[in-house]
Amino acid sequence: MEKDNGMKDKAKGIKDKVVGEAKDSYGDATNDHSKQAEGKAQKTKGEVQKKVGKVKSDLDDKNNK
């Protein structure tokens, strides 16, 4: 199994936060409440993914000491 120190989750989280922010802004600008809600959900997903990546990284650091 490939070693994962949380970098993939962190990268996915950053991507989802950026894309979610764009959707949220687009929805706000066009008064598209559905797109805005989709963006907010994707931003939240990104925040969770980043936190998962941080936990994995912290565990990997702890296990390597």
PDBQT receptor file of N, H, CA, C and O in Angstrom, charges set to zero:
ATOM      1  N   MET A   1       0.830  -1.183   0.000  1.00  0.00    +0.000 N 
ATOM      2  CA  MET A   1       0.000   0.000   0.000  1.00  0.00    +0.000 C 
ATOM      3  C   MET A   1       0.880   1.254   0.000  1.00  0.00    +0.000 C 
ATOM      4  O   MET A   1       1.904   1.321   0.679  1.00  0.00    +0.000 OA
ATOM      5  N   GLU A   2       0.455   2.218  -0.765  1.00  0.00    +0.000 N 
ATOM      6  H   GLU A   2      -0.377   2.164  -1.317  1.00  0.00    +0.000 HD
ATOM      7  CA  GLU A   2       1.210   3.461  -0.891  1.00  0.00    +0.000 C 
ATOM      8  C   GLU A   2       1.093   4.287   0.392  1.00  0.00    +0.000 C 
ATOM      9  O   GLU A   2       0.009   4.429   0.957  1.00  0.00    +0.000 OA
ATOM     10  N   LYS A   3       2.208   4.819   0.832  1.00  0.00    +0.000 N 
ATOM     11  H   LYS A   3       3.089   4.704   0.373  1.00  0.00    +0.000 HD
ATOM     12  CA  LYS A   3       2.220   5.651   2.036  1.00  0.00    +0.000 C 
ATOM     13  C   LYS A   3       1.570   6.998   1.723  1.00  0.00    +0.000 C 
ATOM     14  O   LYS A   3       1.897   7.645   0.728  1.00  0.00    +0.000 OA
ATOM     15  N   ASP A   4       0.653   7.403   2.584  1.00  0.00    +0.000 N 
ATOM     16  H   ASP A   4       0.388   6.878   3.393  1.00  0.00    +0.000 HD
ATOM     17  CA  ASP A   4      -0.034   8.680   2.401  1.00  0.00    +0.000 C 
ATOM     18  C   ASP A   4       0.127   9.487   3.673  1.00  0.00    +0.000 C 
ATOM     19  O   ASP A   4      -0.432   9.132   4.711  1.00  0.00    +0.000 OA
ATOM     20  N   ASN A   5       0.877  10.558   3.603  1.00  0.00    +0.000 N 
ATOM     21  H   ASN A   5       1.330  10.846   2.760  1.00  0.00    +0.000 HD
ATOM     22  CA  ASN A   5       1.095  11.376   4.788  1.00  0.00    +0.000 C 
ATOM     23  C   ASN A   5       0.141  12.558   4.853  1.00  0.00    +0.000 C 
ATOM     24  O   ASN A   5       0.417  13.544   5.537  1.00  0.00    +0.000 OA
ATOM     25  N   GLY A   6      -0.975  12.466   4.149  1.00  0.00    +0.000 N 
ATOM     26  H   GLY A   6      -1.199  11.666   3.593  1.00  0.00    +0.000 HD
ATOM     27  CA  GLY A   6      -1.991  13.502   4.206  1.00  0.00    +0.000 C 
ATOM     28  C   GLY A   6      -1.916  14.538   3.102  1.00  0.00    +0.000 C 
ATOM     29  O   GLY A   6      -2.797  15.391   2.999  1.00  0.00    +0.000 OA
ATOM     30  N   MET A   7      -0.882  14.482   2.273  1.00  0.00    +0.000 N 
ATOM     31  H   MET A   7      -0.167  13.789   2.357  1.00  0.00    +0.000 HD
ATOM     32  CA  MET A   7      -0.731  15.498   1.225  1.00  0.00    +0.000 C 
ATOM     33  C   MET A   7      -1.860  15.441   0.196  1.00  0.00    +0.000 C 
ATOM     34  O   MET A   7      -2.319  16.483  -0.273  1.00  0.00    +0.000 OA
ATOM     35  N   LYS A   8      -2.314  14.235  -0.160  1.00  0.00    +0.000 N 
ATOM     36  H   LYS A   8      -1.941  13.388   0.221  1.00  0.00    +0.000 HD
ATOM     37  CA  LYS A   8      -3.406  14.119  -1.133  1.00  0.00    +0.000 C 
ATOM     38  C   LYS A   8      -4.671  14.773  -0.585  1.00  0.00    +0.000 C 
ATOM     39  O   LYS A   8      -5.355  15.511  -1.294  1.00  0.00    +0.000 OA
ATOM     40  N   ASP A   9      -4.974  14.497   0.673  1.00  0.00    +0.000 N 
ATOM     41  H   ASP A   9      -4.419  13.897   1.249  1.00  0.00    +0.000 HD
ATOM     42  CA  ASP A   9      -6.166  15.089   1.277  1.00  0.00    +0.000 C 
ATOM     43  C   ASP A   9      -6.048  16.605   1.360  1.00  0.00    +0.000 C 
ATOM     44  O   ASP A   9      -7.012  17.326   1.102  1.00  0.00    +0.000 OA
ATOM     45  N   LYS A  10      -4.865  17.082   1.720  1.00  0.00    +0.000 N 
ATOM     46  H   LYS A  10      -4.082  16.496   1.930  1.00  0.00    +0.000 HD
ATOM     47  CA  LYS A  10      -4.661  18.528   1.804  1.00  0.00    +0.000 C 
ATOM     48  C   LYS A  10      -4.857  19.169   0.429  1.00  0.00    +0.000 C 
ATOM     49  O   LYS A  10      -5.505  20.209   0.316  1.00  0.00    +0.000 OA
ATOM     50  N   ALA A  11      -4.301  18.552  -0.611  1.00  0.00    +0.000 N 
ATOM     51  H   ALA A  11      -3.775  17.707  -0.519  1.00  0.00    +0.000 HD
ATOM     52  CA  ALA A  11      -4.423  19.099  -1.968  1.00  0.00    +0.000 C 
ATOM     53  C   ALA A  11      -5.876  19.087  -2.435  1.00  0.00    +0.000 C 
ATOM     54  O   ALA A  11      -6.351  20.067  -3.011  1.00  0.00    +0.000 OA
ATOM     55  N   LYS A  12      -6.583  17.985  -2.191  1.00  0.00    +0.000 N 
ATOM     56  H   LYS A  12      -6.197  17.189  -1.724  1.00  0.00    +0.000 HD
ATOM     57  CA  LYS A  12      -8.002  17.916  -2.561  1.00  0.00    +0.000 C 
ATOM     58  C   LYS A  12      -8.795  18.967  -1.798  1.00  0.00    +0.000 C 
ATOM     59  O   LYS A  12      -9.697  19.599  -2.348  1.00  0.00    +0.000 OA
ATOM     60  N   GLY A  13      -8.456  19.145  -0.537  1.00  0.00    +0.000 N 
ATOM     61  H   GLY A  13      -7.724  18.631  -0.090  1.00  0.00    +0.000 HD
ATOM     62  CA  GLY A  13      -9.144  20.134   0.273  1.00  0.00    +0.000 C 
ATOM     63  C   GLY A  13      -8.967  21.536  -0.254  1.00  0.00    +0.000 C 
ATOM     64  O   GLY A  13      -9.921  22.311  -0.319  1.00  0.00    +0.000 OA
ATOM     65  N   ILE A  14      -7.747  21.862  -0.631  1.00  0.00    +0.000 N 
ATOM     66  H   ILE A  14      -6.972  21.233  -0.579  1.00  0.00    +0.000 HD
ATOM     67  CA  ILE A  14      -7.472  23.194  -1.182  1.00  0.00    +0.000 C 
ATOM     68  C   ILE A  14      -8.245  23.394  -2.476  1.00  0.00    +0.000 C 
ATOM     69  O   ILE A  14      -8.853  24.442  -2.691  1.00  0.00    +0.000 OA
ATOM     70  N   LYS A  15      -8.217  22.377  -3.338  1.00  0.00    +0.000 N 
ATOM     71  H   LYS A  15      -7.724  21.525  -3.163  1.00  0.00    +0.000 HD
ATOM     72  CA  LYS A  15      -8.949  22.465  -4.614  1.00  0.00    +0.000 C 
ATOM     73  C   LYS A  15     -10.433  22.670  -4.378  1.00  0.00    +0.000 C 
ATOM     74  O   LYS A  15     -11.048  23.539  -4.995  1.00  0.00    +0.000 OA
ATOM     75  N   ASP A  16     -11.018  21.868  -3.481  1.00  0.00    +0.000 N 
ATOM     76  H   ASP A  16     -10.518  21.162  -2.979  1.00  0.00    +0.000 HD
ATOM     77  CA  ASP A  16     -12.446  21.992  -3.225  1.00  0.00    +0.000 C 
ATOM     78  C   ASP A  16     -12.811  23.339  -2.610  1.00  0.00    +0.000 C 
ATOM     79  O   ASP A  16     -13.867  23.894  -2.914  1.00  0.00    +0.000 OA
ATOM     80  N   LYS A  17     -11.951  23.864  -1.754  1.00  0.00    +0.000 N 
ATOM     81  H   LYS A  17     -11.093  23.413  -1.507  1.00  0.00    +0.000 HD
ATOM     82  CA  LYS A  17     -12.228  25.186  -1.175  1.00  0.00    +0.000 C 
ATOM     83  C   LYS A  17     -12.220  26.262  -2.258  1.00  0.00    +0.000 C 
ATOM     84  O   LYS A  17     -13.082  27.140  -2.268  1.00  0.00    +0.000 OA
ATOM     85  N   VAL A  18     -11.255  26.195  -3.161  1.00  0.00    +0.000 N 
ATOM     86  H   VAL A  18     -10.554  25.482  -3.152  1.00  0.00    +0.000 HD
ATOM     87  CA  VAL A  18     -11.150  27.202  -4.226  1.00  0.00    +0.000 C 
ATOM     88  C   VAL A  18     -12.335  27.098  -5.184  1.00  0.00    +0.000 C 
ATOM     89  O   VAL A  18     -12.955  28.108  -5.517  1.00  0.00    +0.000 OA
ATOM     90  N   VAL A  19     -12.650  25.882  -5.626  1.00  0.00    +0.000 N 
ATOM     91  H   VAL A  19     -12.146  25.061  -5.355  1.00  0.00    +0.000 HD
ATOM     92  CA  VAL A  19     -13.767  25.690  -6.551  1.00  0.00    +0.000 C 
ATOM     93  C   VAL A  19     -15.082  26.057  -5.864  1.00  0.00    +0.000 C 
ATOM     94  O   VAL A  19     -15.950  26.684  -6.471  1.00  0.00    +0.000 OA
ATOM     95  N   GLY A  20     -15.224  25.668  -4.606  1.00  0.00    +0.000 N 
ATOM     96  H   GLY A  20     -14.518  25.159  -4.113  1.00  0.00    +0.000 HD
ATOM     97  CA  GLY A  20     -16.428  26.004  -3.860  1.00  0.00    +0.000 C 
ATOM     98  C   GLY A  20     -16.606  27.498  -3.706  1.00  0.00    +0.000 C 
ATOM     99  O   GLY A  20     -17.719  28.010  -3.825  1.00  0.00    +0.000 OA
ATOM    100  N   GLU A  21     -15.525  28.198  -3.443  1.00  0.00    +0.000 N 
ATOM    101  H   GLU A  21     -14.620  27.782  -3.347  1.00  0.00    +0.000 HD
ATOM    102  CA  GLU A  21     -15.586  29.658  -3.316  1.00  0.00    +0.000 C 
ATOM    103  C   GLU A  21     -16.023  30.288  -4.636  1.00  0.00    +0.000 C 
ATOM    104  O   GLU A  21     -16.814  31.231  -4.646  1.00  0.00    +0.000 OA
ATOM    105  N   ALA A  22     -15.512  29.769  -5.741  1.00  0.00    +0.000 N 
ATOM    106  H   ALA A  22     -14.869  29.003  -5.733  1.00  0.00    +0.000 HD
ATOM    107  CA  ALA A  22     -15.888  30.298  -7.058  1.00  0.00    +0.000 C 
ATOM    108  C   ALA A  22     -17.379  30.062  -7.323  1.00  0.00    +0.000 C 
ATOM    109  O   ALA A  22     -18.076  30.955  -7.805  1.00  0.00    +0.000 OA
ATOM    110  N   LYS A  23     -17.859  28.864  -7.008  1.00  0.00    +0.000 N 
ATOM    111  H   LYS A  23     -17.293  28.139  -6.616  1.00  0.00    +0.000 HD
ATOM    112  CA  LYS A  23     -19.285  28.566  -7.208  1.00  0.00    +0.000 C 
ATOM    113  C   LYS A  23     -20.154  29.441  -6.310  1.00  0.00    +0.000 C 
ATOM    114  O   LYS A  23     -21.188  29.953  -6.740  1.00  0.00    +0.000 OA
ATOM    115  N   ASP A  24     -19.728  29.607  -5.068  1.00  0.00    +0.000 N 
ATOM    116  H   ASP A  24     -18.889  29.191  -4.719  1.00  0.00    +0.000 HD
ATOM    117  CA  ASP A  24     -20.478  30.438  -4.126  1.00  0.00    +0.000 C 
ATOM    118  C   ASP A  24     -20.547  31.880  -4.640  1.00  0.00    +0.000 C 
ATOM    119  O   ASP A  24     -21.611  32.499  -4.626  1.00  0.00    +0.000 OA
ATOM    120  N   SER A  25     -19.421  32.399  -5.086  1.00  0.00    +0.000 N 
ATOM    121  H   SER A  25     -18.557  31.895  -5.097  1.00  0.00    +0.000 HD
ATOM    122  CA  SER A  25     -19.381  33.771  -5.608  1.00  0.00    +0.000 C 
ATOM    123  C   SER A  25     -20.225  33.912  -6.869  1.00  0.00    +0.000 C 
ATOM    124  O   SER A  25     -20.955  34.890  -7.031  1.00  0.00    +0.000 OA
ATOM    125  N   TYR A  26     -20.120  32.930  -7.761  1.00  0.00    +0.000 N 
ATOM    126  H   TYR A  26     -19.527  32.136  -7.630  1.00  0.00    +0.000 HD
ATOM    127  CA  TYR A  26     -20.910  32.952  -8.995  1.00  0.00    +0.000 C 
ATOM    128  C   TYR A  26     -22.399  32.922  -8.659  1.00  0.00    +0.000 C 
ATOM    129  O   TYR A  26     -23.183  33.690  -9.217  1.00  0.00    +0.000 OA
ATOM    130  N   GLY A  27     -22.781  32.033  -7.748  1.00  0.00    +0.000 N 
ATOM    131  H   GLY A  27     -22.144  31.410  -7.295  1.00  0.00    +0.000 HD
ATOM    132  CA  GLY A  27     -24.180  31.940  -7.345  1.00  0.00    +0.000 C 
ATOM    133  C   GLY A  27     -24.678  33.228  -6.722  1.00  0.00    +0.000 C 
ATOM    134  O   GLY A  27     -25.814  33.640  -6.954  1.00  0.00    +0.000 OA
ATOM    135  N   ASP A  28     -23.831  33.859  -5.935  1.00  0.00    +0.000 N 
ATOM    136  H   ASP A  28     -22.907  33.524  -5.746  1.00  0.00    +0.000 HD
ATOM    137  CA  ASP A  28     -24.197  35.130  -5.312  1.00  0.00    +0.000 C 
ATOM    138  C   ASP A  28     -24.369  36.217  -6.370  1.00  0.00    +0.000 C 
ATOM    139  O   ASP A  28     -25.330  36.985  -6.326  1.00  0.00    +0.000 OA
ATOM    140  N   ALA A  29     -23.442  36.278  -7.312  1.00  0.00    +0.000 N 
ATOM    141  H   ALA A  29     -22.662  35.654  -7.347  1.00  0.00    +0.000 HD
ATOM    142  CA  ALA A  29     -23.480  37.313  -8.351  1.00  0.00    +0.000 C 
ATOM    143  C   ALA A  29     -24.663  37.139  -9.304  1.00  0.00    +0.000 C 
ATOM    144  O   ALA A  29     -25.214  38.125  -9.796  1.00  0.00    +0.000 OA
ATOM    145  N   THR A  30     -25.053  35.891  -9.566  1.00  0.00    +0.000 N 
ATOM    146  H   THR A  30     -24.606  35.091  -9.167  1.00  0.00    +0.000 HD
ATOM    147  CA  THR A  30     -26.132  35.629 -10.521  1.00  0.00    +0.000 C 
ATOM    148  C   THR A  30     -27.462  35.339  -9.826  1.00  0.00    +0.000 C 
ATOM    149  O   THR A  30     -28.455  35.035 -10.487  1.00  0.00    +0.000 OA
ATOM    150  N   ASN A  31     -27.484  35.430  -8.512  1.00  0.00    +0.000 N 
ATOM    151  H   ASN A  31     -26.678  35.677  -7.975  1.00  0.00    +0.000 HD
ATOM    152  CA  ASN A  31     -28.675  35.139  -7.712  1.00  0.00    +0.000 C 
ATOM    153  C   ASN A  31     -29.142  33.691  -7.913  1.00  0.00    +0.000 C 
ATOM    154  O   ASN A  31     -30.337  33.396  -7.867  1.00  0.00    +0.000 OA
ATOM    155  N   ASP A  32     -28.175  32.800  -8.134  1.00  0.00    +0.000 N 
ATOM    156  H   ASP A  32     -27.205  33.039  -8.171  1.00  0.00    +0.000 HD
ATOM    157  CA  ASP A  32     -28.451  31.374  -8.300  1.00  0.00    +0.000 C 
ATOM    158  C   ASP A  32     -28.215  30.692  -6.945  1.00  0.00    +0.000 C 
ATOM    159  O   ASP A  32     -27.094  30.305  -6.616  1.00  0.00    +0.000 OA
ATOM    160  N   HIS A  33     -29.283  30.559  -6.183  1.00  0.00    +0.000 N 
ATOM    161  H   HIS A  33     -30.193  30.874  -6.451  1.00  0.00    +0.000 HD
ATOM    162  CA  HIS A  33     -29.169  30.031  -4.822  1.00  0.00    +0.000 C 
ATOM    163  C   HIS A  33     -28.700  28.574  -4.804  1.00  0.00    +0.000 C 
ATOM    164  O   HIS A  33     -28.020  28.148  -3.870  1.00  0.00    +0.000 OA
ATOM    165  N   SER A  34     -29.059  27.828  -5.820  1.00  0.00    +0.000 N 
ATOM    166  H   SER A  34     -29.611  28.174  -6.578  1.00  0.00    +0.000 HD
ATOM    167  CA  SER A  34     -28.632  26.432  -5.911  1.00  0.00    +0.000 C 
ATOM    168  C   SER A  34     -27.111  26.343  -6.073  1.00  0.00    +0.000 C 
ATOM    169  O   SER A  34     -26.460  25.553  -5.389  1.00  0.00    +0.000 OA
ATOM    170  N   LYS A  35     -26.551  27.143  -6.968  1.00  0.00    +0.000 N 
ATOM    171  H   LYS A  35     -27.080  27.785  -7.523  1.00  0.00    +0.000 HD
ATOM    172  CA  LYS A  35     -25.105  27.150  -7.203  1.00  0.00    +0.000 C 
ATOM    173  C   LYS A  35     -24.370  27.670  -5.967  1.00  0.00    +0.000 C 
ATOM    174  O   LYS A  35     -23.294  27.181  -5.621  1.00  0.00    +0.000 OA
ATOM    175  N   GLN A  36     -24.956  28.652  -5.316  1.00  0.00    +0.000 N 
ATOM    176  H   GLN A  36     -25.830  29.049  -5.597  1.00  0.00    +0.000 HD
ATOM    177  CA  GLN A  36     -24.356  29.213  -4.107  1.00  0.00    +0.000 C 
ATOM    178  C   GLN A  36     -24.300  28.151  -3.004  1.00  0.00    +0.000 C 
ATOM    179  O   GLN A  36     -23.284  28.015  -2.323  1.00  0.00    +0.000 OA
ATOM    180  N   ALA A  37     -25.390  27.404  -2.833  1.00  0.00    +0.000 N 
ATOM    181  H   ALA A  37     -26.215  27.516  -3.386  1.00  0.00    +0.000 HD
ATOM    182  CA  ALA A  37     -25.422  26.339  -1.823  1.00  0.00    +0.000 C 
ATOM    183  C   ALA A  37     -24.428  25.235  -2.165  1.00  0.00    +0.000 C 
ATOM    184  O   ALA A  37     -23.762  24.686  -1.288  1.00  0.00    +0.000 OA
ATOM    185  N   GLU A  38     -24.340  24.921  -3.455  1.00  0.00    +0.000 N 
ATOM    186  H   GLU A  38     -24.881  25.367  -4.168  1.00  0.00    +0.000 HD
ATOM    187  CA  GLU A  38     -23.369  23.909  -3.906  1.00  0.00    +0.000 C 
ATOM    188  C   GLU A  38     -21.951  24.360  -3.575  1.00  0.00    +0.000 C 
ATOM    189  O   GLU A  38     -21.124  23.560  -3.136  1.00  0.00    +0.000 OA
ATOM    190  N   GLY A  39     -21.677  25.627  -3.785  1.00  0.00    +0.000 N 
ATOM    191  H   GLY A  39     -22.348  26.277  -4.141  1.00  0.00    +0.000 HD
ATOM    192  CA  GLY A  39     -20.351  26.164  -3.481  1.00  0.00    +0.000 C 
ATOM    193  C   GLY A  39     -20.041  26.124  -1.997  1.00  0.00    +0.000 C 
ATOM    194  O   GLY A  39     -18.933  25.762  -1.601  1.00  0.00    +0.000 OA
ATOM    195  N   LYS A  40     -21.010  26.494  -1.177  1.00  0.00    +0.000 N 
ATOM    196  H   LYS A  40     -21.910  26.788  -1.499  1.00  0.00    +0.000 HD
ATOM    197  CA  LYS A  40     -20.801  26.465   0.272  1.00  0.00    +0.000 C 
ATOM    198  C   LYS A  40     -20.534  25.035   0.749  1.00  0.00    +0.000 C 
ATOM    199  O   LYS A  40     -19.674  24.810   1.601  1.00  0.00    +0.000 OA
ATOM    200  N   ALA A  41     -21.272  24.078   0.198  1.00  0.00    +0.000 N 
ATOM    201  H   ALA A  41     -21.971  24.261  -0.493  1.00  0.00    +0.000 HD
ATOM    202  CA  ALA A  41     -21.068  22.672   0.568  1.00  0.00    +0.000 C 
ATOM    203  C   ALA A  41     -19.680  22.196   0.151  1.00  0.00    +0.000 C 
ATOM    204  O   ALA A  41     -19.008  21.491   0.905  1.00  0.00    +0.000 OA
ATOM    205  N   GLN A  42     -19.255  22.579  -1.042  1.00  0.00    +0.000 N 
ATOM    206  H   GLN A  42     -19.800  23.152  -1.655  1.00  0.00    +0.000 HD
ATOM    207  CA  GLN A  42     -17.942  22.160  -1.522  1.00  0.00    +0.000 C 
ATOM    208  C   GLN A  42     -16.826  22.802  -0.702  1.00  0.00    +0.000 C 
ATOM    209  O   GLN A  42     -15.799  22.170  -0.455  1.00  0.00    +0.000 OA
ATOM    210  N   LYS A  43     -17.018  24.050  -0.279  1.00  0.00    +0.000 N 
ATOM    211  H   LYS A  43     -17.852  24.563  -0.480  1.00  0.00    +0.000 HD
ATOM    212  CA  LYS A  43     -16.020  24.697   0.585  1.00  0.00    +0.000 C 
ATOM    213  C   LYS A  43     -15.906  23.948   1.910  1.00  0.00    +0.000 C 
ATOM    214  O   LYS A  43     -14.805  23.726   2.413  1.00  0.00    +0.000 OA
ATOM    215  N   THR A  44     -17.042  23.563   2.467  1.00  0.00    +0.000 N 
ATOM    216  H   THR A  44     -17.936  23.744   2.059  1.00  0.00    +0.000 HD
ATOM    217  CA  THR A  44     -17.034  22.818   3.726  1.00  0.00    +0.000 C 
ATOM    218  C   THR A  44     -16.339  21.481   3.555  1.00  0.00    +0.000 C 
ATOM    219  O   THR A  44     -15.553  21.068   4.407  1.00  0.00    +0.000 OA
ATOM    220  N   LYS A  45     -16.629  20.803   2.447  1.00  0.00    +0.000 N 
ATOM    221  H   LYS A  45     -17.267  21.139   1.754  1.00  0.00    +0.000 HD
ATOM    222  CA  LYS A  45     -15.965  19.530   2.147  1.00  0.00    +0.000 C 
ATOM    223  C   LYS A  45     -14.451  19.738   2.081  1.00  0.00    +0.000 C 
ATOM    224  O   LYS A  45     -13.688  18.925   2.604  1.00  0.00    +0.000 OA
ATOM    225  N   GLY A  46     -14.023  20.808   1.450  1.00  0.00    +0.000 N 
ATOM    226  H   GLY A  46     -14.642  21.468   1.025  1.00  0.00    +0.000 HD
ATOM    227  CA  GLY A  46     -12.597  21.107   1.343  1.00  0.00    +0.000 C 
ATOM    228  C   GLY A  46     -11.954  21.352   2.692  1.00  0.00    +0.000 C 
ATOM    229  O   GLY A  46     -10.832  20.911   2.941  1.00  0.00    +0.000 OA
ATOM    230  N   GLU A  47     -12.660  22.054   3.562  1.00  0.00    +0.000 N 
ATOM    231  H   GLU A  47     -13.571  22.412   3.360  1.00  0.00    +0.000 HD
ATOM    232  CA  GLU A  47     -12.126  22.311   4.893  1.00  0.00    +0.000 C 
ATOM    233  C   GLU A  47     -11.944  21.002   5.665  1.00  0.00    +0.000 C 
ATOM    234  O   GLU A  47     -10.947  20.813   6.361  1.00  0.00    +0.000 OA
ATOM    235  N   VAL A  48     -12.919  20.104   5.532  1.00  0.00    +0.000 N 
ATOM    236  H   VAL A  48     -13.729  20.257   4.966  1.00  0.00    +0.000 HD
ATOM    237  CA  VAL A  48     -12.823  18.808   6.211  1.00  0.00    +0.000 C 
ATOM    238  C   VAL A  48     -11.660  17.998   5.643  1.00  0.00    +0.000 C 
ATOM    239  O   VAL A  48     -10.898  17.392   6.396  1.00  0.00    +0.000 OA
ATOM    240  N   GLN A  49     -11.522  17.985   4.317  1.00  0.00    +0.000 N 
ATOM    241  H   GLN A  49     -12.142  18.476   3.705  1.00  0.00    +0.000 HD
ATOM    242  CA  GLN A  49     -10.425  17.243   3.696  1.00  0.00    +0.000 C 
ATOM    243  C   GLN A  49      -9.070  17.765   4.163  1.00  0.00    +0.000 C 
ATOM    244  O   GLN A  49      -8.159  16.980   4.423  1.00  0.00    +0.000 OA
ATOM    245  N   LYS A  50      -8.935  19.072   4.269  1.00  0.00    +0.000 N 
ATOM    246  H   LYS A  50      -9.675  19.710   4.058  1.00  0.00    +0.000 HD
ATOM    247  CA  LYS A  50      -7.666  19.635   4.737  1.00  0.00    +0.000 C 
ATOM    248  C   LYS A  50      -7.379  19.192   6.166  1.00  0.00    +0.000 C 
ATOM    249  O   LYS A  50      -6.234  18.889   6.502  1.00  0.00    +0.000 OA
ATOM    250  N   LYS A  51      -8.402  19.150   7.006  1.00  0.00    +0.000 N 
ATOM    251  H   LYS A  51      -9.332  19.396   6.733  1.00  0.00    +0.000 HD
ATOM    252  CA  LYS A  51      -8.218  18.723   8.393  1.00  0.00    +0.000 C 
ATOM    253  C   LYS A  51      -7.851  17.245   8.471  1.00  0.00    +0.000 C 
ATOM    254  O   LYS A  51      -7.024  16.855   9.296  1.00  0.00    +0.000 OA
ATOM    255  N   VAL A  52      -8.460  16.422   7.619  1.00  0.00    +0.000 N 
ATOM    256  H   VAL A  52      -9.132  16.739   6.949  1.00  0.00    +0.000 HD
ATOM    257  CA  VAL A  52      -8.111  15.002   7.565  1.00  0.00    +0.000 C 
ATOM    258  C   VAL A  52      -6.645  14.858   7.166  1.00  0.00    +0.000 C 
ATOM    259  O   VAL A  52      -5.912  14.060   7.751  1.00  0.00    +0.000 OA
ATOM    260  N   GLY A  53      -6.228  15.622   6.183  1.00  0.00    +0.000 N 
ATOM    261  H   GLY A  53      -6.824  16.270   5.708  1.00  0.00    +0.000 HD
ATOM    262  CA  GLY A  53      -4.832  15.592   5.752  1.00  0.00    +0.000 C 
ATOM    263  C   GLY A  53      -3.884  16.005   6.859  1.00  0.00    +0.000 C 
ATOM    264  O   GLY A  53      -2.811  15.421   7.010  1.00  0.00    +0.000 OA
ATOM    265  N   LYS A  54      -4.270  17.006   7.635  1.00  0.00    +0.000 N 
ATOM    266  H   LYS A  54      -5.142  17.481   7.512  1.00  0.00    +0.000 HD
ATOM    267  CA  LYS A  54      -3.426  17.452   8.737  1.00  0.00    +0.000 C 
ATOM    268  C   LYS A  54      -3.318  16.371   9.804  1.00  0.00    +0.000 C 
ATOM    269  O   LYS A  54      -2.236  16.132  10.342  1.00  0.00    +0.000 OA
ATOM    270  N   VAL A  55      -4.430  15.721  10.110  1.00  0.00    +0.000 N 
ATOM    271  H   VAL A  55      -5.308  15.915   9.674  1.00  0.00    +0.000 HD
ATOM    272  CA  VAL A  55      -4.401  14.641  11.112  1.00  0.00    +0.000 C 
ATOM    273  C   VAL A  55      -3.494  13.510  10.634  1.00  0.00    +0.000 C 
ATOM    274  O   VAL A  55      -2.688  12.992  11.407  1.00  0.00    +0.000 OA
ATOM    275  N   LYS A  56      -3.623  13.123   9.353  1.00  0.00    +0.000 N 
ATOM    276  H   LYS A  56      -4.278  13.544   8.725  1.00  0.00    +0.000 HD
ATOM    277  CA  LYS A  56      -2.759  12.073   8.806  1.00  0.00    +0.000 C 
ATOM    278  C   LYS A  56      -1.292  12.478   8.883  1.00  0.00    +0.000 C 
ATOM    279  O   LYS A  56      -0.433  11.673   9.241  1.00  0.00    +0.000 OA
ATOM    280  N   SER A  57      -1.021  13.718   8.549  1.00  0.00    +0.000 N 
ATOM    281  H   SER A  57      -1.720  14.372   8.258  1.00  0.00    +0.000 HD
ATOM    282  CA  SER A  57       0.351  14.208   8.589  1.00  0.00    +0.000 C 
ATOM    283  C   SER A  57       0.888  14.201  10.012  1.00  0.00    +0.000 C 
ATOM    284  O   SER A  57       2.022  13.786  10.251  1.00  0.00    +0.000 OA
ATOM    285  N   ASP A  58       0.075  14.658  10.954  1.00  0.00    +0.000 N 
ATOM    286  H   ASP A  58      -0.847  14.995  10.760  1.00  0.00    +0.000 HD
ATOM    287  CA  ASP A  58       0.493  14.666  12.362  1.00  0.00    +0.000 C 
ATOM    288  C   ASP A  58       0.746  13.253  12.865  1.00  0.00    +0.000 C 
ATOM    289  O   ASP A  58       1.711  13.014  13.591  1.00  0.00    +0.000 OA
ATOM    290  N   LEU A  59      -0.118  12.312  12.484  1.00  0.00    +0.000 N 
ATOM    291  H   LEU A  59      -0.903  12.506  11.894  1.00  0.00    +0.000 HD
ATOM    292  CA  LEU A  59       0.078  10.912  12.902  1.00  0.00    +0.000 C 
ATOM    293  C   LEU A  59       1.336  10.336  12.274  1.00  0.00    +0.000 C 
ATOM    294  O   LEU A  59       2.085   9.605  12.922  1.00  0.00    +0.000 OA
ATOM    295  N   ASP A  60       1.565  10.667  11.015  1.00  0.00    +0.000 N 
ATOM    296  H   ASP A  60       0.956  11.261  10.489  1.00  0.00    +0.000 HD
ATOM    297  CA  ASP A  60       2.767  10.171  10.340  1.00  0.00    +0.000 C 
ATOM    298  C   ASP A  60       4.028  10.720  11.012  1.00  0.00    +0.000 C 
ATOM    299  O   ASP A  60       5.003   9.997  11.214  1.00  0.00    +0.000 OA
ATOM    300  N   ASP A  61       3.990  12.007  11.354  1.00  0.00    +0.000 N 
ATOM    301  H   ASP A  61       3.197  12.594  11.191  1.00  0.00    +0.000 HD
ATOM    302  CA  ASP A  61       5.126  12.620  12.050  1.00  0.00    +0.000 C 
ATOM    303  C   ASP A  61       5.359  11.952  13.408  1.00  0.00    +0.000 C 
ATOM    304  O   ASP A  61       6.497  11.679  13.791  1.00  0.00    +0.000 OA
ATOM    305  N   LYS A  62       4.275  11.697  14.120  1.00  0.00    +0.000 N 
ATOM    306  H   LYS A  62       3.351  11.918  13.809  1.00  0.00    +0.000 HD
ATOM    307  CA  LYS A  62       4.375  11.078  15.448  1.00  0.00    +0.000 C 
ATOM    308  C   LYS A  62       4.928   9.646  15.339  1.00  0.00    +0.000 C 
ATOM    309  O   LYS A  62       5.742   9.223  16.160  1.00  0.00    +0.000 OA
ATOM    310  N   ASN A  63       4.480   8.923  14.333  1.00  0.00    +0.000 N 
ATOM    311  H   ASN A  63       3.819   9.267  13.666  1.00  0.00    +0.000 HD
ATOM    312  CA  ASN A  63       4.927   7.537  14.152  1.00  0.00    +0.000 C 
ATOM    313  C   ASN A  63       6.368   7.447  13.666  1.00  0.00    +0.000 C 
ATOM    314  O   ASN A  63       7.014   6.412  13.834  1.00  0.00    +0.000 OA
ATOM    315  N   ASN A  64       6.870   8.502  13.076  1.00  0.00    +0.000 N 
ATOM    316  H   ASN A  64       6.346   9.342  12.940  1.00  0.00    +0.000 HD
ATOM    317  CA  ASN A  64       8.235   8.495  12.564  1.00  0.00    +0.000 C 
ATOM    318  C   ASN A  64       9.272   9.010  13.585  1.00  0.00    +0.000 C 
ATOM    319  O   ASN A  64      10.459   9.107  13.274  1.00  0.00    +0.000 OA
ATOM    320  N   LYS A  65       8.822   9.327  14.771  1.00  0.00    +0.000 N 
ATOM    321  H   LYS A  65       7.858   9.247  15.024  1.00  0.00    +0.000 HD
ATOM    322  CA  LYS A  65       9.752   9.819  15.806  1.00  0.00    +0.000 C 
ATOM    323  C   LYS A  65      10.237   8.689  16.656  1.00  0.00    +0.000 C 
ATOM    324  O   LYS A  65      11.024   8.903  17.578  1.00  0.00    +0.000 OA
TER     325      LYS A  65
